[in-house]
Amino acid sequence: MSAMLAALAASPLLADSLPDFFWAIYVLLVPLAVLLVCELLGMRYIPHTCVGVIERLWSPRGSVPEGRIIALNGEAGYQADILRGGVHFGLWRWQYRIHKVSLVTVPQGKIGYVYARDGEPLPAGQTLGRFVDCNNFQDARAFLGQGDEGVPAGQRGRQRAILREGVYAINLALFVVLTEEEAFHLQQQSRGELEALISWQNQLREVSGFDPVVVGKPITTPDPVHPESQITVDSIGIVTVHDGPSLAPGQIIAPEVGTQRNDPNYHNNYQDTEAFLRAGGLRGRQYAVLTDGTYFINRWFATIEMHPKTIVPIGYVGVVVSYYGRVGEDVSGEAFRHGERVTRGQRGVWEEPLGPDKYPFNPYAGKIIFVPTTNFVLHWITGKSETHRYDDTLKSIDLVTRDAYEPSLPLSVVVHIDYRKAPGVIQRFGDVKKLITQTLDPMLSAFFRDVAHKKTMLELLHDRDAIQDEARAELRRKFLAFDMECVDVLIGKPVTEQVSGKIETLLEQLRLRQLSIEQIQTFEHQRAAAAKQQELNEAQAKAAKQTELTSSQMQVQVIENQAQAELARARKQA
C-alpha cells in the first residue's frame, strides 16, 4: 500500500493533486478506523428513553437451564441484567444482540399489570404469582431468586403486584407490562403469547381494570319500600377474590380478615394482596365491603361489584336475616318454635333491628326486611290498597247472614308493630305481607263470618257499632299473640256485587218502612199541632172579647151596688 502511494506521488501528473488525494483517503479511513475500534471494544449506545435487553448468542457456559428463559450466570440466551441509557463496552456483535425497548410508562392515576415469562411454576390452586421485593420488577435477579437468602423467588404468570403511575426500566424479556394504551413486550414473542396479552388487556378494559376503584358514586335503584319508584343512593363495593385458599364446604362468603389498622396483616381494603393472604383470606365473595374512597386493586386478584347502600327510611326498622357467621344460640326461648333469633354477627335473624339510617350492608351476606313501626292501615276492600302494598291482595269479606243474605263487608284495620318485636314477626312469618295474607286475612274473615252467621241482615246493619266494638276487643287480644297491636277496626257498609240483589230489596223495604214510621210520626205531630191551634184560636177569641166581658162585669157590679144602696136607703127610711 505504501509503495503504491509512493509511485503515485512520483508521477508528475499527480504531483499537484496529492494533498487532496491524501485528504480524501484520511476522511474515509478515520471513520472506518473509529468504527473498527468501537467494534473491537464492543461499544453500544442506548438512548436515555430506552433500555437494552441483552441476548447472548453463545457462551462457553452453555445455554439457559431447561425450563428457564432468563440466564443468571452468563449462559447463552436473554440476560437478567439490562442496559440503561448511555454508552456500554464489551458487547461484541458476534456474541451479543441488543434489543432496544422503550421505558415502561404507566400514566398518572392508572394501573399497570405485569406478566412474568420466567420464574418458579405456580402450584395447583394458585392463580397469581406471589409478591417479591424486586424494586417494582426492575430487579430481575431479585425476582428470580438471586437476592437475599431465604427470600422466595418470583413465580411465572400473572402477578399479584401492580405498577402505579411512573416510568420503569423493566427487562421485557422477563416481564410483559400491560397498560390501558399499550402492551410493553419484546417483538420476538410468539403470536399466541401476543394474542393472550391482547385478550387480557381487553378484559381489563371492559371492567375498567386500569383505573382505580372509586366507591361512593350515586346509583339509581328501586325504592325498597315503594319499588315502583326510584331513589339515588351512595354505592358500596362487593369484592370477589380470585386467589388464595378456597372456602370450606357449607360456606358461601369469605369472612373478613386483616381489616383493623393495628393488625400486622392489615391489607388496606384488598390493596395489599400478600397481607390479605397472610391474614388467612379466602377466595370468593368477601364479607367486608368497600366504602367511600379510591382504591388501587389488582383486578386479576379481585373484581368489584357496585351495589347501593341500604337505606332504612324513617318509620321503618330493618330486620337482618344473616346468611353469614357462626351458628349462634337461639335467644327466643325454648317455647318459641318458629326459627332461631340470634345476636348480631351470627347466622339467623338478628334480635336487634337496624334503625333508620344508611348502611353498607353486603347483600350476599344476608337480607334486610323492612318492618313499619308507625300505624298503618290495611283495607279489606276490593280494589283499594295503600301505598305500602301490603293489602293489594285483600278483598271485601264475603258473609252469609242468619236469614241467608250474602253481603260483602268492607273493612279497614289500623295496625301497629312494636320495633322491638319486629324480629319476632319476621322470625315467625318471613315478612309483613305473609303475616297479613297467611294469618290476619283468614283470622279476620273467619271472625266476621262467625258474627254474620248469628245475626240477621237487619241486625248486622243495625248493630254495627256493637259489632265494631266487639271486633276491636277480640282482634286486639288475638293480635297480641302475633307481636302486633290492633289499634282500631273500622267496618263499612255491607254491599252486594249485583245492584238488584236481595240486600238491595231489603234495604228498599227498610227505607219504605222507615218512611211509613216517619209519616205516622208526622201525622201525630200534625194532630197535636191542630189541637194546639184550636187552643190558640180560643185564646185569641177570648182575648178579643175581653174588653166587653170586663165592661159587662163592671156594669153587673154597678147594678149590684145600686141595688144594695137602694135597699139600705129603704131600710133607713123604714
RATA-V269153 format. One record per residue. N is the residue number from 1. RES is the residue in one letter. SS is DSSP state (2 for helix, 1 for strand, 0 for the rest). D_CENTER is the distance of its C-alpha to the mean C-alpha in Angstrom with 1 decimal. Layout:
# RATA-V269153
n = <N;N>
res = <RES;RES>
ss = <SS;SS>
d_center = <D_CENTER;D_CENTER>
This chain:
# RATA-V269153
n = <1;2;3;4;5;6;7;8;9;10;11;12;13;14;15;16;17;18;19;20;21;22;23;24;25;26;27;28;29;30;31;32;33;34;35;36;37;38;39;40;41;42;43;44;45;46;47;48;49;50;51;52;53;54;55;56;57;58;59;60;61;62;63;64;65;66;67;68;69;70;71;72;73;74;75;76;77;78;79;80;81;82;83;84;85;86;87;88;89;90;91;92;93;94;95;96;97;98;99;100;101;102;103;104;105;106;107;108;109;110;111;112;113;114;115;116;117;118;119;120;121;122;123;124;125;126;127;128;129;130;131;132;133;134;135;136;137;138;139;140;141;142;143;144;145;146;147;148;149;150;151;152;153;154;155;156;157;158;159;160;161;162;163;164;165;166;167;168;169;170;171;172;173;174;175;176;177;178;179;180;181;182;183;184;185;186;187;188;189;190;191;192;193;194;195;196;197;198;199;200;201;202;203;204;205;206;207;208;209;210;211;212;213;214;215;216;217;218;219;220;221;222;223;224;225;226;227;228;229;230;231;232;233;234;235;236;237;238;239;240;241;242;243;244;245;246;247;248;249;250;251;252;253;254;255;256;257;258;259;260;261;262;263;264;265;266;267;268;269;270;271;272;273;274;275;276;277;278;279;280;281;282;283;284;285;286;287;288;289;290;291;292;293;294;295;296;297;298;299;300;301;302;303;304;305;306;307;308;309;310;311;312;313;314;315;316;317;318;319;320;321;322;323;324;325;326;327;328;329;330;331;332;333;334;335;336;337;338;339;340;341;342;343;344;345;346;347;348;349;350;351;352;353;354;355;356;357;358;359;360;361;362;363;364;365;366;367;368;369;370;371;372;373;374;375;376;377;378;379;380;381;382;383;384;385;386;387;388;389;390;391;392;393;394;395;396;397;398;399;400;401;402;403;404;405;406;407;408;409;410;411;412;413;414;415;416;417;418;419;420;421;422;423;424;425;426;427;428;429;430;431;432;433;434;435;436;437;438;439;440;441;442;443;444;445;446;447;448;449;450;451;452;453;454;455;456;457;458;459;460;461;462;463;464;465;466;467;468;469;470;471;472;473;474;475;476;477;478;479;480;481;482;483;484;485;486;487;488;489;490;491;492;493;494;495;496;497;498;499;500;501;502;503;504;505;506;507;508;509;510;511;512;513;514;515;516;517;518;519;520;521;522;523;524;525;526;527;528;529;530;531;532;533;534;535;536;537;538;539;540;541;542;543;544;545;546;547;548;549;550;551;552;553;554;555;556;557;558;559;560;561;562;563;564;565;566;567;568;569;570;571;572;573;574>
res = <M;S;A;M;L;A;A;L;A;A;S;P;L;L;A;D;S;L;P;D;F;F;W;A;I;Y;V;L;L;V;P;L;A;V;L;L;V;C;E;L;L;G;M;R;Y;I;P;H;T;C;V;G;V;I;E;R;L;W;S;P;R;G;S;V;P;E;G;R;I;I;A;L;N;G;E;A;G;Y;Q;A;D;I;L;R;G;G;V;H;F;G;L;W;R;W;Q;Y;R;I;H;K;V;S;L;V;T;V;P;Q;G;K;I;G;Y;V;Y;A;R;D;G;E;P;L;P;A;G;Q;T;L;G;R;F;V;D;C;N;N;F;Q;D;A;R;A;F;L;G;Q;G;D;E;G;V;P;A;G;Q;R;G;R;Q;R;A;I;L;R;E;G;V;Y;A;I;N;L;A;L;F;V;V;L;T;E;E;E;A;F;H;L;Q;Q;Q;S;R;G;E;L;E;A;L;I;S;W;Q;N;Q;L;R;E;V;S;G;F;D;P;V;V;V;G;K;P;I;T;T;P;D;P;V;H;P;E;S;Q;I;T;V;D;S;I;G;I;V;T;V;H;D;G;P;S;L;A;P;G;Q;I;I;A;P;E;V;G;T;Q;R;N;D;P;N;Y;H;N;N;Y;Q;D;T;E;A;F;L;R;A;G;G;L;R;G;R;Q;Y;A;V;L;T;D;G;T;Y;F;I;N;R;W;F;A;T;I;E;M;H;P;K;T;I;V;P;I;G;Y;V;G;V;V;V;S;Y;Y;G;R;V;G;E;D;V;S;G;E;A;F;R;H;G;E;R;V;T;R;G;Q;R;G;V;W;E;E;P;L;G;P;D;K;Y;P;F;N;P;Y;A;G;K;I;I;F;V;P;T;T;N;F;V;L;H;W;I;T;G;K;S;E;T;H;R;Y;D;D;T;L;K;S;I;D;L;V;T;R;D;A;Y;E;P;S;L;P;L;S;V;V;V;H;I;D;Y;R;K;A;P;G;V;I;Q;R;F;G;D;V;K;K;L;I;T;Q;T;L;D;P;M;L;S;A;F;F;R;D;V;A;H;K;K;T;M;L;E;L;L;H;D;R;D;A;I;Q;D;E;A;R;A;E;L;R;R;K;F;L;A;F;D;M;E;C;V;D;V;L;I;G;K;P;V;T;E;Q;V;S;G;K;I;E;T;L;L;E;Q;L;R;L;R;Q;L;S;I;E;Q;I;Q;T;F;E;H;Q;R;A;A;A;A;K;Q;Q;E;L;N;E;A;Q;A;K;A;A;K;Q;T;E;L;T;S;S;Q;M;Q;V;Q;V;I;E;N;Q;A;Q;A;E;L;A;R;A;R;K;Q;A>
ss = <0;2;2;2;2;2;2;2;2;2;0;2;2;2;0;0;0;2;2;2;2;2;2;2;2;2;2;2;2;2;2;2;2;2;2;2;2;2;2;2;2;0;0;1;1;1;0;0;0;1;1;1;1;1;1;1;0;0;0;0;0;0;1;0;0;0;0;0;0;1;1;0;0;0;0;1;1;1;1;1;1;1;1;0;0;1;1;1;0;0;0;0;0;0;0;1;1;1;1;1;1;1;0;1;1;1;0;0;0;1;0;1;1;1;1;1;0;0;0;1;0;0;0;0;0;0;0;0;1;0;0;0;0;0;0;0;0;0;0;2;2;2;2;0;0;0;0;0;0;0;0;0;0;0;1;0;1;1;1;1;1;1;1;0;0;1;1;1;0;0;0;0;0;0;1;1;1;1;0;0;0;0;1;1;0;0;0;0;0;0;2;2;2;2;2;2;2;2;2;2;2;2;2;2;2;2;0;0;0;0;1;0;1;1;1;0;0;0;1;1;1;1;0;0;0;0;0;0;0;1;1;1;1;0;1;1;1;1;1;1;1;0;0;0;1;0;0;0;0;0;0;0;0;1;0;0;0;0;0;0;0;0;0;0;0;0;0;0;0;0;0;0;2;2;2;2;2;2;0;0;0;1;0;1;1;1;0;0;0;1;0;0;1;1;1;0;0;0;0;0;0;1;1;1;1;1;1;1;0;1;1;1;0;0;0;1;1;1;1;1;1;1;0;0;0;0;1;0;0;0;0;0;0;0;0;0;0;0;0;0;1;1;0;0;0;0;1;1;1;1;0;0;0;1;0;0;1;1;1;0;0;0;0;0;0;1;1;1;1;1;1;1;0;0;0;1;1;1;1;1;0;0;0;0;0;0;0;0;0;0;0;0;0;0;0;0;1;1;0;0;0;0;0;0;0;0;0;1;1;0;1;1;1;1;1;1;0;0;2;2;2;2;2;2;2;2;2;2;2;0;0;2;2;2;2;2;2;2;2;2;2;2;2;2;2;2;2;2;2;2;2;2;2;0;0;0;2;2;2;2;2;2;0;2;2;2;2;2;2;2;2;2;2;2;2;2;2;2;2;2;0;0;0;0;1;1;1;1;1;1;1;0;0;0;1;0;0;0;0;0;0;2;2;2;2;2;2;2;2;2;2;2;2;2;2;2;2;2;2;2;2;2;2;2;2;2;2;2;2;2;2;2;2;2;2;2;2;2;2;2;2;2;2;2;0;2;2;2;2;2;2;2;2;2;2;2;2;2;2;2;2;2;2;2;2;2;2;2;2;2;2;2;2;0>
d_center = <90.5;92.5;95.8;94.3;93.3;96.8;98.5;96.3;97.2;101.0;100.9;102.4;100.1;97.0;98.3;96.8;93.4;92.9;90.7;88.2;88.2;87.5;84.7;83.0;83.2;81.8;78.8;78.0;78.7;76.8;73.4;74.1;75.2;72.1;69.9;72.0;71.6;67.9;67.8;70.0;67.8;64.6;63.0;59.6;57.7;53.9;52.3;50.2;47.2;47.4;47.9;50.4;49.5;52.7;53.8;57.0;59.1;61.3;62.0;64.6;61.8;60.7;57.2;53.8;53.3;51.9;48.2;47.9;48.0;48.4;51.8;51.8;55.6;57.2;57.1;57.1;53.7;50.9;51.3;48.7;50.0;49.5;51.6;50.4;51.8;55.6;58.9;59.2;62.3;63.3;61.1;63.8;62.9;64.7;62.4;59.1;56.8;54.4;51.1;50.0;46.3;44.3;42.4;38.6;36.7;33.0;32.0;30.6;26.9;26.7;26.8;29.6;29.6;32.7;34.4;37.4;40.3;42.2;41.7;41.4;39.8;36.4;36.6;35.1;31.4;30.8;29.2;29.7;32.8;32.9;33.1;36.7;38.0;39.8;39.4;36.4;38.3;41.3;43.5;44.0;46.4;44.0;41.4;43.9;45.1;48.1;46.6;46.9;48.1;45.6;42.7;41.3;41.5;38.7;37.6;37.8;34.8;31.5;31.0;28.3;29.6;28.8;30.8;29.8;31.5;35.3;38.5;39.4;42.7;41.6;43.8;42.5;44.8;42.6;39.2;37.3;34.8;32.1;30.9;29.2;32.6;35.0;35.7;38.4;40.7;44.4;46.0;47.7;44.6;44.6;43.1;40.8;39.5;38.8;37.0;34.7;34.1;33.3;31.0;29.0;29.1;27.7;24.9;23.9;24.2;21.8;19.0;20.2;21.5;24.2;22.0;20.3;16.6;15.4;12.2;11.3;12.0;10.7;8.6;9.9;8.1;10.1;10.9;10.2;13.8;15.4;13.8;16.8;15.6;13.1;11.5;10.7;8.2;8.6;6.8;7.0;9.0;9.3;13.1;15.5;19.1;22.0;24.9;26.4;27.3;25.6;23.8;26.3;26.8;24.5;21.7;18.4;16.6;18.5;19.2;18.8;22.1;23.6;21.1;23.8;25.9;29.1;28.5;30.9;28.3;25.6;23.8;22.1;18.6;19.9;22.3;25.3;25.3;28.6;27.6;24.5;26.9;29.6;27.3;26.8;23.5;22.9;21.7;18.6;14.9;14.9;13.7;13.8;11.0;12.0;11.7;13.4;16.4;18.3;19.0;21.7;20.7;22.8;20.9;23.7;22.7;18.9;16.4;13.0;9.9;7.5;3.8;3.1;4.5;5.7;8.9;12.0;14.5;18.2;20.1;17.6;16.8;14.1;15.8;14.3;15.4;15.4;16.2;17.1;20.1;23.7;25.3;26.2;29.0;28.6;29.1;29.5;33.2;35.5;36.2;32.6;32.1;28.7;26.5;25.8;24.3;23.7;23.1;19.9;19.1;20.9;20.2;20.3;19.6;19.5;22.4;20.8;18.1;15.6;17.1;15.8;13.8;10.6;9.3;7.8;7.3;7.5;6.6;9.9;11.8;11.7;10.4;10.8;13.5;14.4;18.2;20.2;22.6;24.8;27.5;26.5;28.9;29.2;31.6;33.8;34.9;34.9;32.9;31.4;27.8;25.9;22.6;20.7;22.0;22.9;26.5;26.2;28.1;30.7;34.3;37.5;39.3;42.4;45.4;49.0;51.6;54.8;56.8;54.7;52.6;49.1;46.9;43.2;42.0;39.1;37.3;34.7;33.4;31.8;29.5;28.0;25.9;26.4;23.2;25.0;25.6;22.1;21.5;24.8;24.0;20.9;23.0;25.8;24.3;20.7;19.5;21.3;22.1;23.8;25.7;27.1;27.9;29.3;31.0;31.6;32.6;35.3;36.5;37.0;38.6;41.0;41.9;42.9;44.6;46.7;47.7;48.6;50.8;53.0;53.5;55.2;53.5;55.5;54.6;50.9;51.3;53.6;51.9;48.4;48.3;49.5;47.1;44.2;45.2;45.7;42.3;40.6;42.4;41.8;38.1;37.5;39.1;37.2;33.8;34.3;34.3;30.7;29.5;29.5;31.9;33.7;34.4;36.6;37.8;39.0;41.2;41.9;45.0;45.6;45.9;46.8;45.3;48.8;50.5;53.9;52.9;54.9;53.0;53.9;57.5;57.4;55.9;58.6;61.3;59.8;59.9;63.5;64.4;62.9;64.7;68.0;67.4;66.8;70.0;72.1;70.8;71.6;75.1;75.7;74.6;76.8;79.8;79.3;79.1;82.4;84.1;82.9;84.1;87.6;87.7;86.8;89.5;92.1;91.1;91.3;94.8;96.0;94.8;96.7;100.0;99.5;101.9;104.7;104.3;104.5;107.7;109.4;108.6;110.2;113.2;113.6;113.6;116.1;118.5;118.1;118.9;121.9;123.2;123.0;124.7;127.6;127.9;128.1;130.7;132.8;132.8;133.8;136.6;137.8>
